[in-house]
Amino acid sequence: MAERNPYSPPETSLSESGRAARIPFARVAAVLALVFVAVTWGSVMMPRLLPNAAVSAGHSLGFTGALFITAFALVIATGLWLRSAWGWWVGLIAGGYQLLSFMLFLVVVLATDEPIELLTGVSMLVLLAFMVVLLLPPTMRSCMHTSGRAT
């Protein structure tokens, strides 16, 4: 049996290897959108379920705000899971808006010398991770590339 030359091209086609490399990033972003929803609902429900908890939830959106975020996040997660261009764009717009909102909230918190509570910090980190994964070139390519998929 002949040894394979390590410098020869791979035996799989470019489209097969490209498709395998594109799948995880968009789906990781979709999962991060769902984690953001879970943290948001945690910050809404924790003060109601554990009013005397030592760890405070921080600034809570309330039930209506959590429903609004849940609806958007489910649409974004579905679009990213399917690796669609509209899912990427809606995720970019909604995530950018939420990131801007968090930055303004952070300025107010730092100006008033109030501590950033646990779930507020966790939601900021999850949102930041979502935006980083969303803006990675493989995520963009996998969502913007439409050849080979049914329309």
Backbone as a printed PyTorch tensor [residue, N CA C, xyz], in Angstrom:
tensor([[[  0.8410,  -1.1690,   0.0000],
         [  0.0000,   0.0000,   0.0000],
         [  0.8930,   1.2400,   0.0000]],

        [[  0.6180,   2.1580,  -0.8850],
         [  1.4400,   3.3580,  -1.0440],
         [  1.1110,   4.3770,   0.0330]],

        [[  2.1570,   5.0580,   0.4700],
         [  1.9430,   6.1170,   1.4600],
         [  1.3690,   7.3450,   0.7790]],

        [[  0.5150,   8.0300,   1.5000],
         [ -0.0920,   9.2510,   0.9680],
         [  0.8710,  10.4100,   1.1470]],

        [[  1.0130,  11.2090,   0.1150],
         [  1.8660,  12.3870,   0.1700],
         [  1.1930,  13.4340,   1.0660]],

        [[  1.8670,  13.9060,   2.1200],
         [  1.2280,  14.8830,   3.0110],
         [  0.9760,  16.2330,   2.3520]],

        [[  1.6130,  16.4920,   1.2210],
         [  1.4340,  17.7760,   0.5450],
         [  0.4160,  17.7090,  -0.5930]],

        [[ -0.1840,  16.5530,  -0.7980],
         [ -1.1900,  16.4390,  -1.8520],
         [ -2.5000,  17.0530,  -1.3740]],

        [[ -3.3510,  17.4820,  -2.3050],
         [ -4.6270,  18.0930,  -1.9060],
         [ -5.5120,  17.0740,  -1.1960]],

        [[ -6.4460,  17.5490,  -0.3930],
         [ -7.3300,  16.6250,   0.3220],
         [ -8.2040,  15.8490,  -0.6480]],

        [[ -8.6590,  14.6910,  -0.1870],
         [ -9.4720,  13.8310,  -1.0450],
         [-10.9170,  14.2990,  -1.1400]],

        [[-11.3600,  15.1350,  -0.2340],
         [-12.7240,  15.6560,  -0.2930],
         [-12.7300,  16.9030,  -1.1520]],

        [[-13.8860,  17.1880,  -1.7090],
         [-13.9930,  18.3830,  -2.5340],
         [-14.0370,  19.6280,  -1.6510]],

        [[-13.8010,  20.7730,  -2.2550],
         [-13.7890,  22.0300,  -1.5060],
         [-15.1560,  22.3300,  -0.9030]],

        [[-16.2150,  22.0210,  -1.6440],
         [-17.5460,  22.3160,  -1.1220],
         [-17.8740,  21.4470,   0.0960]],

        [[-17.4340,  20.1830,   0.0930],
         [-17.6990,  19.3330,   1.2490],
         [-16.9230,  19.8000,   2.4640]],

        [[-15.6350,  20.1140,   2.2840],
         [-14.8480,  20.5570,   3.4280],
         [-15.2930,  21.9380,   3.8800]],

        [[-15.6910,  22.8020,   2.9670],
         [-16.1840,  24.1260,   3.3340],
         [-17.4850,  24.0420,   4.1070]],

        [[-18.3660,  23.1250,   3.7100],
         [-19.6490,  22.9710,   4.3840],
         [-19.4300,  22.4660,   5.8050]],

        [[-18.4910,  21.5470,   5.9920],
         [-18.2230,  21.0250,   7.3350],
         [-17.6540,  22.1140,   8.2400]],

        [[-16.8750,  23.0210,   7.6740],
         [-16.2770,  24.0840,   8.4750],
         [-17.2830,  25.1890,   8.7860]],

        [[-18.3330,  25.3310,   7.9590],
         [-19.2910,  26.4150,   8.1560],
         [-20.3430,  26.0910,   9.2010]],

        [[-20.6620,  24.8560,   9.4070],
         [-21.8050,  24.4890,  10.2530],
         [-21.6750,  24.9840,  11.6880]],

        [[-20.5990,  24.7490,  12.3950],
         [-20.6110,  25.0260,  13.8320],
         [-20.7730,  26.4910,  14.2190]],

        [[-20.1630,  27.4210,  13.5180],
         [-20.1500,  28.8000,  13.9860],
         [-21.5340,  29.4240,  14.0150]],

        [[-22.3270,  29.2530,  12.9920],
         [-23.6750,  29.8230,  12.9820],
         [-24.5410,  29.1580,  14.0500]],

        [[-24.3390,  27.8660,  14.2370],
         [-25.1410,  27.1710,  15.2480],
         [-24.6990,  27.5120,  16.6660]],

        [[-23.4210,  27.7900,  16.8550],
         [-22.9570,  28.2630,  18.1620],
         [-23.5950,  29.6150,  18.4760]],

        [[-23.6720,  30.4900,  17.4680],
         [-24.3250,  31.7880,  17.6570],
         [-25.8090,  31.5970,  17.9870]],

        [[-26.4600,  30.6270,  17.3490],
         [-27.8730,  30.3560,  17.6390],
         [-28.0450,  29.8870,  19.0830]],

        [[-27.1560,  29.0250,  19.5450],
         [-27.2270,  28.5560,  20.9250],
         [-26.9650,  29.7060,  21.8970]],

        [[-26.0250,  30.5940,  21.5670],
         [-25.7560,  31.7470,  22.4280],
         [-26.9680,  32.6730,  22.5140]],

        [[-27.7190,  32.7970,  21.4260],
         [-28.9490,  33.5990,  21.4700],
         [-29.9530,  32.9820,  22.4410]],

        [[-30.0400,  31.6640,  22.4550],
         [-30.9490,  30.9930,  23.3860],
         [-30.4500,  31.0840,  24.8300]],

        [[-29.1350,  31.0440,  25.0160],
         [-28.5700,  31.2140,  26.3660],
         [-28.8790,  32.6200,  26.8770]],

        [[-28.8140,  33.6160,  25.9830],
         [-29.1470,  34.9830,  26.3630],
         [-30.5920,  35.0620,  26.8430]],

        [[-31.4910,  34.3440,  26.1750],
         [-32.8940,  34.3120,  26.6030],
         [-33.0080,  33.6870,  27.9910]],

        [[-32.2880,  32.6020,  28.2240],
         [-32.3470,  31.9350,  29.5260],
         [-31.8410,  32.8540,  30.6410]],

        [[-30.7630,  33.5780,  30.3800],
         [-30.2290,  34.5020,  31.3880],
         [-31.2070,  35.6590,  31.6130]],

        [[-31.8320,  36.1350,  30.5410],
         [-32.8080,  37.2130,  30.6670],
         [-33.9880,  36.7680,  31.5270]],

        [[-34.5070,  35.5700,  31.2730],
         [-35.6140,  35.0670,  32.0830],
         [-35.1720,  34.8080,  33.5140]],

        [[-33.9160,  34.4180,  33.6970],
         [-33.4020,  34.2560,  35.0530],
         [-33.3940,  35.5640,  35.8110]],

        [[-33.0060,  36.6490,  35.1180],
         [-32.9870,  37.9520,  35.7890],
         [-34.3870,  38.4750,  36.0590]],

        [[-35.3740,  38.0230,  35.2990],
         [-36.7580,  38.4380,  35.5440],
         [-37.3710,  37.6150,  36.6780]],

        [[-37.1120,  36.3070,  36.6740],
         [-37.7840,  35.4290,  37.6240],
         [-37.0840,  35.3210,  38.9830]],

        [[-35.7760,  35.5250,  39.0300],
         [-35.0570,  35.3390,  40.2920],
         [-35.5490,  36.2710,  41.4040]],

        [[-35.7690,  37.5640,  41.1500],
         [-36.2890,  38.4100,  42.2410],
         [-37.6850,  38.0030,  42.7100]],

        [[-38.4770,  37.4180,  41.8150],
         [-39.8230,  37.0050,  42.2000],
         [-39.8070,  35.6880,  42.9800]],

        [[-38.9190,  34.7680,  42.5720],
         [-38.8660,  33.4610,  43.2190],
         [-38.0200,  33.4640,  44.4880]],

        [[-36.9600,  34.2670,  44.4800],
         [-36.0640,  34.3390,  45.6360],
         [-35.9040,  35.8000,  46.0570]],

        [[-36.9020,  36.3810,  46.7050],
         [-36.8280,  37.8090,  47.0300],
         [-35.7200,  38.1660,  48.0190]],

        [[-35.3260,  37.2370,  48.8590],
         [-34.2950,  37.5140,  49.8620],
         [-32.9420,  36.9220,  49.4830]],

        [[-32.7290,  36.6600,  48.2010],
         [-31.4730,  36.0340,  47.7660],
         [-30.3070,  36.9800,  47.9960]],

        [[-29.1810,  36.4040,  48.3580],
         [-27.9790,  37.2060,  48.5940],
         [-27.4580,  37.7910,  47.2870]],

        [[-27.6650,  37.0740,  46.1830],
         [-27.2140,  37.5490,  44.8780],
         [-28.3960,  38.1890,  44.1780]],

        [[-28.2800,  39.4490,  43.8990],
         [-29.3570,  40.1780,  43.2330],
         [-29.2340,  40.0090,  41.7280]],

        [[-30.3340,  40.1470,  41.0420],
         [-30.3330,  39.9850,  39.5950],
         [-29.8790,  41.2480,  38.8810]],

        [[-29.8430,  42.3580,  39.5550],
         [-29.4870,  43.6060,  38.8980],
         [-30.7080,  44.2430,  38.2750]],

        [[-30.4950,  45.0570,  37.2700],
         [-31.5900,  45.7370,  36.5900],
         [-32.3600,  44.7340,  35.7450]],

        [[-33.6290,  44.5930,  36.0180],
         [-34.4490,  43.6270,  35.3070],
         [-35.3440,  44.3380,  34.2970]],

        [[-35.5900,  43.6730,  33.2010],
         [-36.4260,  44.2330,  32.1440],
         [-37.9050,  44.1830,  32.4720]],

        [[-38.2890,  43.2060,  33.2090],
         [-39.6980,  42.9650,  33.4390],
         [-40.1980,  41.9100,  32.4690]],

        [[-41.4140,  41.4790,  32.6930],
         [-41.9980,  40.3920,  31.9200],
         [-42.1620,  40.7580,  30.4460]],

        [[-42.6490,  41.9590,  30.1690],
         [-42.8800,  42.3700,  28.7820],
         [-41.5750,  42.4650,  28.0130]],

        [[-40.5510,  43.0270,  28.6210],
         [-39.2470,  43.1130,  27.9590],
         [-38.6580,  41.7480,  27.6850]],

        [[-38.8290,  40.8150,  28.6300],
         [-38.3180,  39.4580,  28.4300],
         [-39.0590,  38.7500,  27.2990]],

        [[-40.3780,  38.9670,  27.1970],
         [-41.1330,  38.3850,  26.0840],
         [-40.6640,  38.9380,  24.7460]],

        [[-40.4020,  40.2330,  24.7040],
         [-39.9270,  40.8770,  23.4780],
         [-38.5690,  40.3040,  23.0620]],

        [[-37.6560,  40.1870,  24.0220],
         [-36.3300,  39.6270,  23.7300],
         [-36.4510,  38.1610,  23.3190]],

        [[-37.3390,  37.4200,  23.9660],
         [-37.5230,  36.0070,  23.6280],
         [-38.0000,  35.8420,  22.1930]],

        [[-38.9620,  36.6540,  21.7850],
         [-39.4700,  36.5570,  20.4160],
         [-38.3670,  36.8340,  19.3970]],

        [[-37.6190,  37.8990,  19.6000],
         [-36.5290,  38.2140,  18.6800],
         [-35.4570,  37.1290,  18.6910]],

        [[-35.0900,  36.6610,  19.8660],
         [-34.0250,  35.6660,  19.9630],
         [-34.4230,  34.3490,  19.3120]],

        [[-35.6870,  33.9600,  19.4190],
         [-36.1260,  32.7360,  18.7580],
         [-36.0660,  32.8610,  17.2430]],

        [[-36.4400,  34.0270,  16.7230],
         [-36.3390,  34.2660,  15.2850],
         [-34.8700,  34.2430,  14.8490]],

        [[-34.0190,  34.9070,  15.6200],
         [-32.5910,  34.9560,  15.2990],
         [-31.9780,  33.5610,  15.3830]],

        [[-32.2830,  32.8170,  16.4370],
         [-31.7200,  31.4750,  16.5990],
         [-32.1610,  30.5490,  15.4690]],

        [[-33.4230,  30.6630,  15.0610],
         [-33.9060,  29.8490,  13.9460],
         [-33.1810,  30.2120,  12.6570]],

        [[-33.0510,  31.5000,  12.3790],
         [-32.3620,  31.9270,  11.1700],
         [-30.9010,  31.5250,  11.1610]],

        [[-30.2290,  31.6320,  12.2990],
         [-28.8210,  31.2370,  12.3610],
         [-28.6630,  29.7260,  12.3010]],

        [[-29.5730,  28.9870,  12.9160],
         [-29.4930,  27.5290,  12.8640],
         [-29.6300,  27.0400,  11.4220]],

        [[-30.4860,  27.7180,  10.6590],
         [-30.6740,  27.3700,   9.2450],
         [-29.6120,  28.0120,   8.3460]],

        [[-28.7220,  28.7880,   8.9520],
         [-27.6410,  29.4960,   8.2480],
         [-28.1950,  30.3760,   7.1210]],

        [[-29.1870,  31.1720,   7.4580],
         [-29.7850,  32.0660,   6.4660],
         [-29.2270,  33.4730,   6.6110]],

        [[-29.2320,  34.2030,   5.4980],
         [-28.7230,  35.5760,   5.5050],
         [-29.6040,  36.4760,   6.3690]],

        [[-30.9270,  36.2940,   6.3050],
         [-31.7970,  37.1460,   7.1070],
         [-31.5760,  36.9180,   8.6020]],

        [[-31.2660,  35.6760,   9.0000],
         [-30.9870,  35.4020,  10.4030],
         [-29.7330,  36.1140,  10.8780]],

        [[-28.7210,  36.1490,   9.9930],
         [-27.4800,  36.8360,  10.3380],
         [-27.7200,  38.3380,  10.4670]],

        [[-28.4530,  38.9140,   9.5050],
         [-28.7010,  40.3640,   9.5420],
         [-29.5710,  40.7630,  10.7320]],

        [[-30.6140,  40.0130,  11.0020],
         [-31.4690,  40.3280,  12.1590],
         [-30.6660,  40.1730,  13.4460]],

        [[-29.8210,  39.1450,  13.5170],
         [-28.9630,  38.9650,  14.6800],
         [-27.9820,  40.1160,  14.8540]],

        [[-27.4270,  40.5840,  13.7550],
         [-26.4860,  41.7040,  13.8140],
         [-27.1840,  42.9800,  14.2840]],

        [[-28.3470,  43.2580,  13.7440],
         [-29.0700,  44.4800,  14.1120],
         [-29.5500,  44.4140,  15.5610]],

        [[-30.1960,  43.3150,  15.9360],
         [-30.7120,  43.1970,  17.3070],
         [-29.5750,  43.1020,  18.3150]],

        [[-28.5370,  42.3420,  18.0030],
         [-27.3990,  42.2350,  18.9060],
         [-26.6560,  43.5470,  19.0420]],

        [[-26.5080,  44.2770,  17.9380],
         [-25.8620,  45.5910,  18.0000],
         [-26.6580,  46.5760,  18.8200]],

        [[-27.9720,  46.5520,  18.6650],
         [-28.8330,  47.4310,  19.4580],
         [-28.7280,  47.0850,  20.9390]],

        [[-28.7710,  45.7900,  21.2530],
         [-28.6930,  45.3710,  22.6510],
         [-27.3180,  45.6770,  23.2360]],

        [[-26.2720,  45.5220,  22.4320],
         [-24.9200,  45.8520,  22.8960],
         [-24.7930,  47.3420,  23.1770]],

        [[-25.3590,  48.1720,  22.3160],
         [-25.3640,  49.6180,  22.5460],
         [-26.1370,  49.9530,  23.8290]],

        [[-27.2540,  49.2940,  24.0260],
         [-28.0420,  49.5060,  25.2400],
         [-27.2490,  49.1220,  26.4810]],

        [[-26.5470,  47.9920,  26.4150],
         [-25.7170,  47.5750,  27.5510],
         [-24.5730,  48.5520,  27.8000]],

        [[-23.9880,  49.0780,  26.7390],
         [-22.8860,  50.0330,  26.9180],
         [-23.3870,  51.3110,  27.5940]],

        [[-24.5510,  51.7980,  27.1980],
         [-25.1200,  52.9760,  27.8500],
         [-25.4650,  52.6800,  29.3140]],

        [[-25.9920,  51.4910,  29.5830],
         [-26.2760,  51.0830,  30.9530],
         [-24.9850,  51.0110,  31.7660]],

        [[-23.9190,  50.5000,  31.1530],
         [-22.6350,  50.4020,  31.8340],
         [-22.0790,  51.7750,  32.1860]],

        [[-22.2610,  52.7580,  31.2940],
         [-21.8160,  54.1180,  31.5750],
         [-22.5570,  54.6820,  32.7820]],

        [[-23.8660,  54.4630,  32.8410],
         [-24.6580,  54.9510,  33.9710],
         [-24.2350,  54.2640,  35.2660]],

        [[-24.0310,  52.9600,  35.2190],
         [-23.6330,  52.2150,  36.4130],
         [-22.2720,  52.6800,  36.9060]],

        [[-21.3240,  52.8670,  35.9930],
         [-19.9960,  53.3190,  36.3930],
         [-20.0170,  54.7550,  36.9120]],

        [[-20.8910,  55.5930,  36.3550],
         [-20.9720,  56.9850,  36.8060],
         [-21.5840,  57.0910,  38.2000]],

        [[-22.4650,  56.1690,  38.5490],
         [-23.1130,  56.2210,  39.8570],
         [-22.4290,  55.3350,  40.8950]],

        [[-21.3660,  54.6760,  40.5210],
         [-20.5970,  53.7890,  41.4100],
         [-21.4420,  52.6560,  41.9990]],

        [[-22.4210,  52.1810,  41.2480],
         [-23.2020,  51.0230,  41.6720],
         [-22.5110,  49.7550,  41.1730]],

        [[-22.6450,  48.6600,  41.9030],
         [-22.0230,  47.4170,  41.4220],
         [-22.8400,  46.8030,  40.2830]],

        [[-22.1530,  46.1000,  39.4080],
         [-22.8330,  45.3500,  38.3520],
         [-23.1980,  43.9940,  38.9370]],

        [[-24.4660,  43.6850,  38.9280],
         [-24.9390,  42.4530,  39.5470],
         [-24.5970,  41.2410,  38.6850]],

        [[-24.7110,  40.0730,  39.2740],
         [-24.2560,  38.8260,  38.6590],
         [-24.9170,  38.5500,  37.3130]],

        [[-26.2360,  38.4950,  37.2680],
         [-26.9080,  38.1420,  36.0170],
         [-26.7680,  39.2290,  34.9650]],

        [[-26.6220,  40.4700,  35.3660],
         [-26.3790,  41.5410,  34.4050],
         [-25.0130,  41.3370,  33.7550]],

        [[-24.0130,  41.0100,  34.5560],
         [-22.6790,  40.7450,  34.0140],
         [-22.6520,  39.5220,  33.1170]],

        [[-23.3710,  38.4690,  33.5180],
         [-23.4280,  37.2530,  32.7030],
         [-24.1060,  37.5450,  31.3640]],

        [[-25.1950,  38.2980,  31.3940],
         [-25.8830,  38.6020,  30.1340],
         [-25.0220,  39.4760,  29.2260]],

        [[-24.2330,  40.3730,  29.8130],
         [-23.3120,  41.1670,  28.9970],
         [-22.2650,  40.2780,  28.3300]],

        [[-21.7280,  39.3200,  29.0860],
         [-20.7150,  38.4220,  28.5230],
         [-21.2940,  37.5180,  27.4430]],

        [[-22.5060,  37.0180,  27.6570],
         [-23.1480,  36.1680,  26.6470],
         [-23.4200,  36.9760,  25.3850]],

        [[-23.8880,  38.2120,  25.5390],
         [-24.1390,  39.0600,  24.3730],
         [-22.8480,  39.3710,  23.6340]],

        [[-21.7940,  39.6540,  24.3600],
         [-20.5070,  39.9260,  23.7370],
         [-20.0010,  38.6970,  22.9850]],

        [[-20.1320,  37.5110,  23.5820],
         [-19.7300,  36.2710,  22.9110],
         [-20.5730,  36.0420,  21.6530]],

        [[-21.8780,  36.3190,  21.7320],
         [-22.7600,  36.1840,  20.5650],
         [-22.2890,  37.0760,  19.4240]],

        [[-21.9750,  38.3340,  19.7480],
         [-21.5590,  39.2670,  18.7010],
         [-20.2080,  38.8590,  18.0960]],

        [[-19.2930,  38.3770,  18.9200],
         [-17.9890,  37.9410,  18.4050],
         [-18.1650,  36.7530,  17.4660]],

        [[-18.9370,  35.7500,  17.8880],
         [-19.1530,  34.5760,  17.0330],
         [-19.9050,  34.9690,  15.7730]],

        [[-20.8650,  35.8640,  15.8960],
         [-21.6410,  36.2950,  14.7360],
         [-20.7700,  37.0080,  13.7080]],

        [[-19.8010,  37.7760,  14.1740],
         [-18.9610,  38.5500,  13.2620],
         [-17.7290,  37.8010,  12.7710]],

        [[-17.5340,  36.5600,  13.1990],
         [-16.4350,  35.7660,  12.6650],
         [-16.6510,  35.5140,  11.1710]],

        [[-15.6040,  35.5910,  10.3640],
         [-15.7690,  35.3550,   8.9200],
         [-16.4190,  34.0160,   8.5640]],

        [[-16.1140,  32.8920,   9.2440],
         [-16.8140,  31.6470,   8.8770],
         [-18.3270,  31.7220,   9.1090]],

        [[-18.7510,  32.4330,  10.1440],
         [-20.1870,  32.5740,  10.3920],
         [-20.8290,  33.3940,   9.2870]],

        [[-20.1780,  34.4980,   8.9380],
         [-20.7160,  35.3320,   7.8610],
         [-20.7920,  34.5470,   6.5500]],

        [[-19.7300,  33.8310,   6.2200],
         [-19.7180,  33.0670,   4.9620],
         [-20.7860,  31.9840,   4.9620]],

        [[-20.9510,  31.2990,   6.0780],
         [-21.9270,  30.2070,   6.0990],
         [-23.3550,  30.7280,   5.9860]],

        [[-23.6060,  31.9280,   6.4970],
         [-24.9650,  32.4800,   6.4150],
         [-25.2120,  33.2010,   5.0920]],

        [[-24.1890,  33.7850,   4.5130],
         [-24.3670,  34.5370,   3.2710],
         [-24.2550,  33.6670,   2.0310]],

        [[-23.6280,  32.5000,   2.1620],
         [-23.4290,  31.6100,   1.0180],
         [-24.6930,  30.8050,   0.8020]],

        [[-25.3160,  30.9750,  -0.3610],
         [-26.6000,  30.3120,  -0.5940],
         [-26.5440,  29.2490,  -1.6770]],

        [[-25.3990,  29.0670,  -2.3580],
         [-25.3630,  28.0560,  -3.4240],
         [-25.4330,  26.6700,  -2.8200]],

        [[-26.1380,  25.7820,  -3.4920],
         [-26.2560,  24.4220,  -3.0260],
         [-27.3840,  24.2000,  -2.0450]],

        [[-28.1280,  25.2340,  -1.6960],
         [-29.2610,  25.0900,  -0.7920],
         [-30.5400,  25.4300,  -1.5330]],

        [[-31.5730,  24.7730,  -1.1350],
         [-32.8850,  25.0640,  -1.7340],
         [-33.3650,  26.4200,  -1.2490]],

        [[-34.0280,  27.1680,  -2.1150],
         [-34.5310,  28.4860,  -1.7280],
         [-36.0000,  28.4460,  -1.4080]]])
